Amino acid sequence: MGTLFWTPLCLALGLLTRIPCSLQHSPSPCEVGRSVLYYPVVGAVLGGLLWCGASLLGSVQPLLLAALLLTAWVWLTGGLHLDGVADCADARVGGMGSAERTLAIMKDPTCGPAAVTSLVLLLLLQVAALHSLLQANTPLWYLLFIPTWGRMMMVLLLATTPYVRREGMGAMAAAQLSGRAVVGVALSVLAVALLVWRWQEVLLLAGIGVVLLLGHRHHWQRRIGGCTGDVAGALCSWSETAMLVGLALWQSGGAL
């Protein structure tokens, strides 16, 4: 039972974070598939670390604290999902409607103007939203929920969208995913969040994430016929950003 739980969790931690986690054996395809179900758990771990950091540094000026939290957020993930944002931005602009060219650009390690612009805007929105939330003394539950739900969006994307590359862990994981298990994980995340946080904020953030998922999924299905690891990573980052901005607007009595 311990191995059944630990191996997929360790795979998810090793892929999505810098947190060291060693395996004693090569994972089976089933274990790789199950590891995707633990992506929200990884998000909760990241969120817990951010929450602890924000609590310990509560006396720091809000703008500096926002910058420190975002730095920790990026460092803990190794910038993995930001790489997806950059690759997708370049591929969207340079693909010129060709699925083959779009996929080739995604694999190119260099960054073009579209990638740089997207990363700057995304990080600017994140630090501004964090600053707004910290300045308003918003309860820190959002630091736990947003990374968790952002990774839940990755799971839902992989479970409902064809994986266009035949090689790699992403293809293996997508092939092994169980739809019933994915729904169970999503409902569990929402149930726990509703128990500890106000339902209005939970449903607001969950709704923002789902809207981003549907739009992102529709766009990339039209462009390349499905998704890739970069597409999933970009969805996670943009979902987190949209949820942070949406919550900041909600708390300030803005458009939402």
C-alpha positions in Angstrom: 0.0 0.0 0.0 2.8 2.4 0.9 4.5 1.7 -2.5 1.2 2.2 -4.3 0.9 5.6 -2.8 4.5 6.7 -2.6 5.8 5.9 -6.1 3.2 8.0 -8.0 3.5 10.8 -5.5 7.3 10.7 -5.8 7.1 10.8 -9.5 4.8 13.8 -9.4 7.0 15.7 -6.9 10.1 14.9 -9.0 8.5 16.1 -12.2 6.8 19.2 -11.0 9.1 20.5 -8.2 12.7 20.8 -7.0 11.8 18.8 -3.9 14.2 15.8 -3.9 12.4 12.4 -4.1 14.1 9.1 -5.0 12.6 5.9 -6.3 14.0 2.4 -5.6 12.7 1.0 -8.9 11.7 2.1 -12.4 8.0 3.1 -12.5 5.5 1.0 -14.4 3.2 2.7 -17.0 0.4 2.3 -14.5 2.4 4.1 -11.8 3.2 6.9 -14.3 -0.5 7.3 -15.1 -1.4 7.4 -11.4 1.2 10.0 -10.7 -0.9 12.5 -12.6 -3.6 12.1 -10.0 -1.2 13.4 -7.4 -0.5 16.7 -9.2 -3.0 18.5 -7.0 -1.3 17.0 -3.9 2.0 18.5 -5.2 0.1 21.8 -5.6 -1.0 21.6 -2.0 2.6 20.9 -0.9 3.8 24.0 -2.8 0.9 26.0 -1.4 1.6 24.9 2.1 5.3 26.0 1.8 4.2 29.4 0.4 1.7 29.8 3.2 4.3 29.0 5.8 6.7 31.5 4.2 4.0 34.2 4.1 3.1 33.6 7.7 6.7 33.8 8.9 7.4 37.0 6.9 4.1 38.6 7.7 5.8 41.8 9.0 7.6 42.4 5.6 6.2 45.2 3.4 3.5 43.8 1.1 5.3 44.5 -2.2 8.5 42.9 -1.1 6.7 40.0 0.4 4.8 39.5 -2.9 8.1 39.5 -4.8 9.6 37.0 -2.3 6.6 34.7 -2.6 6.6 34.7 -6.3 10.4 34.0 -6.4 9.8 31.0 -4.1 6.9 29.9 -6.2 9.0 29.9 -9.4 12.1 28.4 -7.7 10.2 25.5 -6.1 8.8 24.5 -9.5 12.1 25.1 -11.3 10.2 27.4 -13.7 8.8 24.3 -15.4 5.4 25.7 -16.2 6.9 29.1 -17.2 8.8 27.1 -19.9 5.4 25.9 -21.1 4.1 29.5 -21.2 7.1 30.6 -23.3 7.0 27.6 -25.7 3.3 28.0 -26.3 3.6 31.7 -26.9 6.3 31.3 -29.5 4.5 28.3 -31.1 1.2 30.2 -31.3 2.8 33.1 -33.1 5.3 31.2 -35.3 3.3 28.1 -36.1 1.3 29.9 -38.8 -1.6 27.5 -38.6 0.6 24.4 -39.2 0.4 21.7 -36.5 3.8 20.3 -37.5 5.5 23.7 -37.4 3.8 24.6 -34.1 5.0 21.4 -32.4 8.5 21.9 -33.8 8.7 25.4 -32.3 7.5 24.1 -28.9 10.6 21.8 -28.8 13.0 24.6 -29.8 14.8 25.7 -26.5 15.3 29.3 -27.6 12.9 32.1 -26.7 11.4 34.6 -29.1 9.8 38.0 -28.5 6.4 36.4 -27.9 7.8 34.1 -25.2 9.6 37.0 -23.4 6.5 39.2 -23.6 4.2 36.5 -22.3 6.5 35.7 -19.4 6.9 39.4 -18.4 3.2 40.1 -18.5 2.4 36.9 -16.6 4.9 37.5 -13.8 3.8 41.2 -13.6 0.2 40.2 -13.1 1.1 37.6 -10.5 3.2 39.9 -8.4 0.7 42.8 -8.7 -2.2 40.5 -7.6 -0.2 39.0 -4.7 0.7 42.5 -3.6 -3.0 43.5 -3.7 -4.1 40.5 -1.7 -1.4 40.9 0.9 -2.1 44.6 1.3 -5.8 43.8 1.8 -4.9 41.2 4.5 -6.8 38.5 2.6 -6.7 35.2 4.5 -3.9 33.1 3.1 -6.1 30.1 2.1 -5.6 31.2 -1.5 -1.9 30.3 -1.4 -3.0 26.7 -0.7 -5.9 26.5 -3.1 -4.6 28.2 -6.2 -1.5 26.0 -6.8 -3.7 23.0 -6.0 -6.5 23.9 -8.4 -4.0 25.1 -11.1 -2.5 21.6 -11.2 -6.0 20.0 -11.1 -6.6 21.9 -14.4 -3.6 20.0 -15.8 -5.1 16.7 -14.8 -8.4 17.5 -16.4 -6.7 18.6 -19.6 -4.7 15.5 -19.8 -7.7 13.3 -19.1 -10.0 15.0 -21.7 -7.6 15.9 -24.5 -5.6 13.7 -26.9 -1.9 13.8 -26.2 -0.3 14.5 -29.6 3.3 13.3 -28.9 3.9 9.6 -28.8 7.0 9.6 -26.7 7.8 10.7 -23.1 6.1 10.4 -19.7 3.3 12.7 -20.7 2.1 10.3 -23.4 2.4 7.4 -21.0 0.5 9.2 -18.2 -2.3 10.4 -20.5 -2.8 6.8 -21.8 -3.2 5.4 -18.3 -5.5 8.1 -16.8 -8.9 6.9 -15.4 -11.7 9.4 -15.9 -13.5 8.2 -12.8 -10.4 8.7 -10.7 -9.9 12.2 -12.1 -13.5 13.3 -11.3 -13.0 11.8 -7.8 -9.8 13.9 -7.2 -11.4 17.1 -8.5 -14.5 16.7 -6.2 -12.2 15.9 -3.3 -10.2 19.0 -3.8 -13.4 21.1 -4.0 -14.9 19.4 -0.9 -11.9 20.1 1.2 -11.7 23.7 0.0 -15.4 24.3 0.8 -14.9 22.9 4.3 -12.1 25.4 5.2 -12.8 28.5 3.1 -15.8 30.6 2.1 -17.8 29.0 -0.7 -18.0 32.2 -2.8 -14.2 32.4 -3.2 -13.9 28.7 -3.8 -16.5 28.7 -6.5 -15.1 31.9 -8.0 -11.6 30.5 -8.3 -12.8 27.0 -9.4 -14.9 28.7 -12.1 -12.0 30.8 -13.4 -9.9 27.7 -13.7 -12.5 25.8 -15.6 -13.1 28.6 -18.0 -9.4 28.8 -18.7 -9.3 25.0 -19.2 -12.1 25.1 -21.7 -10.7 28.0 -23.7 -7.1 26.6 -23.6 -8.3 23.1 -24.6 -10.4 24.4 -27.5 -7.6 26.6 -28.9 -4.9 23.9 -28.9 -7.2 21.2 -30.2 -7.8 23.4 -33.2 -4.1 24.2 -33.6 -2.4 20.8 -33.0 -5.2 18.4 -32.5 -4.7 17.9 -28.7 -2.2 18.8 -26.0 1.4 18.4 -25.0 3.3 18.9 -21.7 4.0 22.5 -22.7 0.3 23.1 -23.2 -0.5 21.6 -19.8 2.2 23.7 -18.1 1.0 26.9 -19.8 -2.5 26.1 -18.6 -1.3 25.7 -15.0 0.5 29.0 -15.0 -2.2 31.1 -16.7 -4.9 29.5 -14.5 -2.9 30.4 -11.4 -2.5 34.0 -12.7 -6.1 34.4 -13.6 -7.2 33.1 -10.2 -4.9 35.5 -8.4 -6.1 38.4 -10.4 -9.7 37.4 -10.2 -9.5 37.1 -6.4 -7.7 40.4 -6.1 -10.5 42.1 -8.1 -13.1 40.3 -6.0 -11.5 41.4 -2.7 -11.1 45.0 -3.9 -14.7 45.2 -5.1 -13.7 45.5 -8.7 -15.1 44.1 -11.9 -15.9 40.7 -10.4 
